[in-house]
């Protein structure tokens, strides 16, 4: 399964978002540090979930990382998260 599908599935299962965008930004970083040549190193997630409402920004980031789990996190070089 492609990493975008893994990210989407993990966040859907873990946080039940009402809004979720998973954007591969790896092409913007080709040849830069952290680019492993896979085309799946740099990601942006835009997420809105009631389960995140009322949490601090740090708690929201932790919740996203927890939902992704170490297997997915270890496959990322960079993850930008925007909350809606």
C-alpha positions as CSV (number, residue, x, y, z in Angstrom):
1,X,0.0,0.0,0.0
2,X,1.3,3.5,-0.8
3,X,2.3,5.7,2.1
4,X,-0.5,8.2,1.4
5,X,-3.1,5.4,1.8
6,X,-1.4,4.2,5.0
7,X,-1.5,7.7,6.5
8,X,-5.1,8.2,5.5
9,X,-6.2,4.9,6.9
10,X,-4.3,5.4,10.2
11,X,-5.7,8.9,10.8
12,X,-9.2,7.8,9.8
13,X,-9.1,4.9,12.2
14,X,-7.4,6.8,15.0
15,X,-9.1,10.2,14.9
16,X,-12.3,9.9,12.8
17,X,-11.7,13.2,11.0
18,X,-14.5,15.1,9.4
19,X,-11.9,16.7,7.0
20,X,-8.7,15.0,5.9
21,X,-6.2,15.9,3.2
22,X,-3.0,14.0,2.7
23,X,-0.6,15.8,0.4
24,X,2.7,14.4,-0.9
25,X,5.1,17.3,-1.0
26,X,8.2,15.2,-1.7
27,X,8.7,16.6,-5.2
28,X,9.3,20.0,-3.7
29,X,12.3,18.6,-1.8
30,X,13.9,16.4,-4.5
31,X,17.6,16.4,-4.0
32,X,17.5,18.1,-0.6
33,X,18.5,16.6,2.7
34,X,16.1,13.9,3.8
35,X,15.0,13.0,0.2
36,X,15.5,9.3,0.0
37,X,14.5,9.1,-3.6
38,X,11.3,7.2,-2.8
39,X,9.1,10.2,-3.6
40,X,7.4,9.6,-0.3
41,X,9.5,11.6,2.2
42,X,7.7,14.9,2.8
43,X,4.1,15.1,3.7
44,X,1.4,17.6,4.7
45,X,-1.8,16.6,6.5
46,X,-4.7,19.0,6.8
47,X,-7.1,17.6,9.4
48,X,-10.3,18.5,11.2
49,X,-11.6,16.2,13.8
50,X,-14.0,16.6,16.7
51,X,-11.7,14.4,18.8
52,X,-9.0,17.2,18.6
53,X,-11.3,20.0,19.6
54,X,-10.3,21.8,22.8
55,X,-6.8,20.3,22.8
56,X,-3.7,22.4,22.8
57,X,-1.6,22.5,19.6
58,X,1.0,20.2,21.2
59,X,-1.7,17.7,22.2
60,X,-3.1,17.8,18.7
61,X,0.3,17.0,17.2
62,X,0.8,14.2,19.7
63,X,-2.6,12.8,18.8
64,X,-1.8,12.7,15.1
65,X,1.6,11.1,15.7
66,X,0.0,8.5,18.0
67,X,-2.6,7.7,15.4
68,X,0.0,7.3,12.8
69,X,2.2,5.1,15.0
70,X,5.9,4.3,14.8
71,X,5.7,2.2,11.7
72,X,4.4,5.2,9.6
73,X,6.3,7.9,11.5
74,X,9.6,6.1,10.8
75,X,8.9,6.2,7.1
76,X,8.6,10.0,7.0
77,X,11.3,12.6,6.9
78,X,9.0,15.6,7.3
79,X,5.3,16.0,8.3
80,X,3.5,19.3,8.3
81,X,0.2,19.3,10.1
82,X,-2.5,21.9,9.7
83,X,-5.6,21.8,11.9
84,X,-9.1,22.9,10.7
